[in-house]
Amino acid sequence: MKKIALLFIMLLCFLHAFSQKEVDREGYVDVTGGKIWYKIIGEGPGTPLLILHGGPGSRSCSMIPGFSLLSADRPVIFYDQLGSGNSDRPADTRLWNTERFVDEIDQLRNQLGLKELHLLGHSCGSTFLIGYMLTKRPKGVKSVIFSSPMISTPDWIADAKILLNQMPMELQDTINKYEALENYQARAYLAAVDSFYARHLSRKSWPYIPNVECENVPGFNEQVYNYMWGPTEFKATGTLINFNRATELDKIDVPILFVAGEYDEARPQTMYKYQKMSKNARVEIIGNAAHMTMIDQPEKLAKVIRRFLQQVDSTK
């Protein structure tokens, strides 16, 4: 009887999480500046999970195989931010600001009827996610997952420098040389950066081999990345140069999960620091994984996220 009652409660939660509005499993919604693409995978009774991809200027297709492992329990919703992937790519740089990307989350929620949900931001997706939680104070958010997060540019740059200093001296010298010259297209520089990425971006697949979900999906939008971030992972020159909301983590009242790879650009040490700055947070480190945990170790990642979400869902 207890199992039947629990299933009934979970079903009610699912029905409440989505409004009565009928929603297509894949499509486009209107946001400020254009249309953005979304895809819903799974019909389980758990509270829906909305995924924010990184970049800025990346796309969600590379994350779908890994994060869709969570779809047996709940709907998992992916979307491409404006300027990325399958979404519109306007050239107006006035659209590339954190405020608009934060508004985009609410606009998507409203049009999909997402009354209750969990939110996961990966990498720069966490930039917009923490902005959303702190500026909107949204209702209906049950938990927040900061996956390999960039929520402080100073911390991100500091982590990058620490990791760079652990590389062979020859590679360090090459990267530092061309960074000083602001020559980011030199063959030697690109080769050295690839060595860094193979250590700290993805240990399974670098250069990244696109999966079937990425077929016919436009690639990385360097215009957005360069405008908001800068020319490389090691140097921020764009609009996010002074971004730092890590100091406000204690203002988030819902449960938080910080998750990162063992060799992540977002270093495990920084995740533990963020945990201490938060009210109700835990940390999970995925062994033998770098920044793209959902590619390097998808099953391990899904296991820790599933456990976290189920625990939150069971606490009413």
Backbone hydrogen bonds, N-H to C=O, Kabsch-Sander energy under -0.5 kcal/mol:
donor,donor_aa,acceptor,acceptor_aa,energy
5,A,1,M,-2.6
6,L,2,K,-2.4
7,L,3,K,-2.4
8,F,4,I,-2.2
9,I,5,A,-2.3
10,M,6,L,-2.4
11,L,7,L,-2.2
12,L,8,F,-2.1
13,C,9,I,-2.2
14,F,10,M,-2.1
15,L,11,L,-2.4
16,H,12,L,-2.1
17,A,13,C,-2.2
18,F,14,F,-1.5
19,S,113,G,-2.1
27,G,38,Y,-1.9
29,V,36,I,-2.2
31,V,34,G,-3.0
34,G,31,V,-2.0
36,I,29,V,-2.6
38,Y,27,G,-2.4
39,K,78,F,-2.5
40,I,25,R,-3.5
41,I,76,V,-2.7
44,G,71,S,-0.7
46,G,73,D,-3.0
49,L,75,P,-2.5
50,L,118,H,-2.6
51,I,77,I,-3.0
52,L,120,L,-3.1
53,H,51,I,-0.6
53,H,79,Y,-0.5
58,S,54,G,-1.2
63,M,60,S,-1.6
64,I,60,S,-0.9
64,I,61,C,-0.6
67,F,63,M,-2.6
68,S,64,I,-2.2
69,L,66,G,-1.2
70,L,67,F,-1.8
71,S,68,S,-1.9
72,A,69,L,-0.5
73,D,70,L,-1.2
74,R,70,L,-0.8
76,V,41,I,-3.1
77,I,49,L,-3.3
77,I,75,P,-0.5
78,F,39,K,-2.9
78,F,76,V,-0.5
79,Y,51,I,-0.6
80,D,37,W,-2.1
81,Q,79,Y,-0.6
83,G,88,D,-3.0
84,S,81,Q,-2.2
87,S,84,S,-2.2
88,D,35,K,-2.7
93,T,91,A,-0.7
95,L,92,D,-1.8
96,W,93,T,-1.4
97,N,95,L,-1.7
101,F,97,N,-1.8
102,V,98,T,-2.4
103,D,99,E,-2.4
104,E,100,R,-2.0
105,I,101,F,-1.0
105,I,102,V,-0.7
106,D,102,V,-1.1
107,Q,103,D,-2.4
108,L,104,E,-2.4
109,R,105,I,-2.6
110,N,106,D,-2.7
111,Q,107,Q,-1.8
112,L,108,L,-1.9
113,G,109,R,-1.0
114,L,109,R,-2.3
115,K,17,A,-2.5
115,K,113,G,-1.4
116,E,17,A,-1.2
117,L,140,G,-2.3
118,H,48,P,-2.9
119,L,143,S,-1.9
120,L,50,L,-2.6
121,G,145,I,-2.4
122,H,52,L,-2.7
122,H,120,L,-0.5
123,S,147,S,-2.7
125,G,122,H,-3.0
126,S,123,S,-1.5
127,T,124,C,-0.5
128,F,124,C,-1.3
129,L,125,G,-1.9
130,I,126,S,-2.8
131,G,127,T,-1.4
132,Y,128,F,-2.2
133,M,129,L,-2.4
134,L,130,I,-2.0
135,T,131,G,-2.4
136,K,132,Y,-1.9
137,R,132,Y,-0.7
141,V,138,P,-0.5
142,K,117,L,-2.8
142,K,140,G,-0.7
143,S,117,L,-0.5
144,V,255,P,-2.3
145,I,119,L,-2.7
146,F,144,V,-0.5
146,F,257,L,-2.6
147,S,121,G,-2.5
147,S,145,I,-0.9
148,S,146,F,-0.7
148,S,259,V,-3.5
150,M,123,S,-1.9
151,I,149,P,-0.5
153,T,243,F,-3.2
156,W,152,S,-2.4
157,I,153,T,-2.7
158,A,154,P,-2.2
159,D,155,D,-2.6
160,A,156,W,-2.4
161,K,157,I,-2.2
162,I,158,A,-2.0
163,L,159,D,-2.5
164,L,160,A,-2.6
165,N,161,K,-2.2
166,Q,163,L,-1.0
167,M,164,L,-1.5
171,L,168,P,-0.7
172,Q,168,P,-2.2
173,D,169,M,-2.9
174,T,170,E,-1.9
175,I,171,L,-2.5
176,N,172,Q,-2.8
177,K,173,D,-2.4
178,Y,174,T,-2.1
179,E,175,I,-2.1
180,A,176,N,-2.1
181,L,177,K,-1.5
182,E,178,Y,-0.6
182,E,179,E,-0.8
183,N,178,Y,-2.3
184,Y,182,E,-0.8
190,L,186,A,-2.6
191,A,187,R,-2.4
192,A,188,A,-1.9
193,V,189,Y,-2.6
194,D,190,L,-2.2
195,S,191,A,-1.5
196,F,192,A,-1.6
197,Y,193,V,-2.7
198,A,194,D,-2.5
199,R,195,S,-0.9
199,R,196,F,-0.7
200,H,196,F,-2.6
201,L,197,Y,-2.9
202,S,197,Y,-1.8
214,C,211,N,-1.6
215,E,212,V,-1.3
217,V,214,C,-1.9
221,N,57,G,-2.9
222,E,220,F,-1.1
225,Y,221,N,-1.8
226,N,222,E,-3.1
227,Y,223,Q,-2.1
228,M,224,V,-2.6
229,W,225,Y,-3.0
230,G,225,Y,-1.3
232,T,235,K,-0.9
235,K,232,T,-0.9
237,T,229,W,-2.2
237,T,235,K,-0.6
238,G,229,W,-3.3
239,T,227,Y,-1.6
240,L,228,M,-2.7
241,I,238,G,-1.8
243,F,240,L,-1.8
245,R,151,I,-2.5
246,A,151,I,-0.7
248,E,245,R,-1.7
249,L,246,A,-1.7
251,K,248,E,-2.2
252,I,249,L,-1.9
253,D,251,K,-0.6
256,I,280,N,-2.4
257,L,144,V,-2.3
258,F,282,R,-2.8
259,V,146,F,-2.2
259,V,257,L,-0.6
260,A,284,E,-1.7
262,E,286,I,-2.4
263,Y,289,A,-3.1
264,D,261,G,-1.5
265,E,200,H,-0.8
267,R,265,E,-1.3
270,T,267,R,-0.9
271,M,267,R,-1.5
272,Y,268,P,-2.1
273,K,269,Q,-1.6
274,Y,270,T,-2.3
275,Q,271,M,-2.1
276,K,272,Y,-1.6
277,M,273,K,-0.9
277,M,274,Y,-0.5
278,S,275,Q,-1.3
282,R,256,I,-1.8
284,E,258,F,-2.5
286,I,260,A,-2.9
286,I,284,E,-0.5
287,G,285,I,-0.7
289,A,286,I,-0.8
291,H,200,H,-1.4
292,M,201,L,-3.0
293,T,291,H,-1.7
295,I,292,M,-1.6
296,D,292,M,-2.6
297,Q,293,T,-2.5
301,L,297,Q,-2.3
302,A,298,P,-2.7
303,K,299,E,-2.1
304,V,300,K,-1.7
305,I,301,L,-2.3
306,R,302,A,-2.9
307,R,303,K,-2.0
308,F,304,V,-1.9
309,L,305,I,-2.8
310,Q,306,R,-2.6
311,Q,307,R,-2.0
312,V,308,F,-2.2
313,D,309,L,-3.0
314,S,310,Q,-1.8
315,T,311,Q,-0.5
315,T,312,V,-1.2
316,K,314,S,-0.8
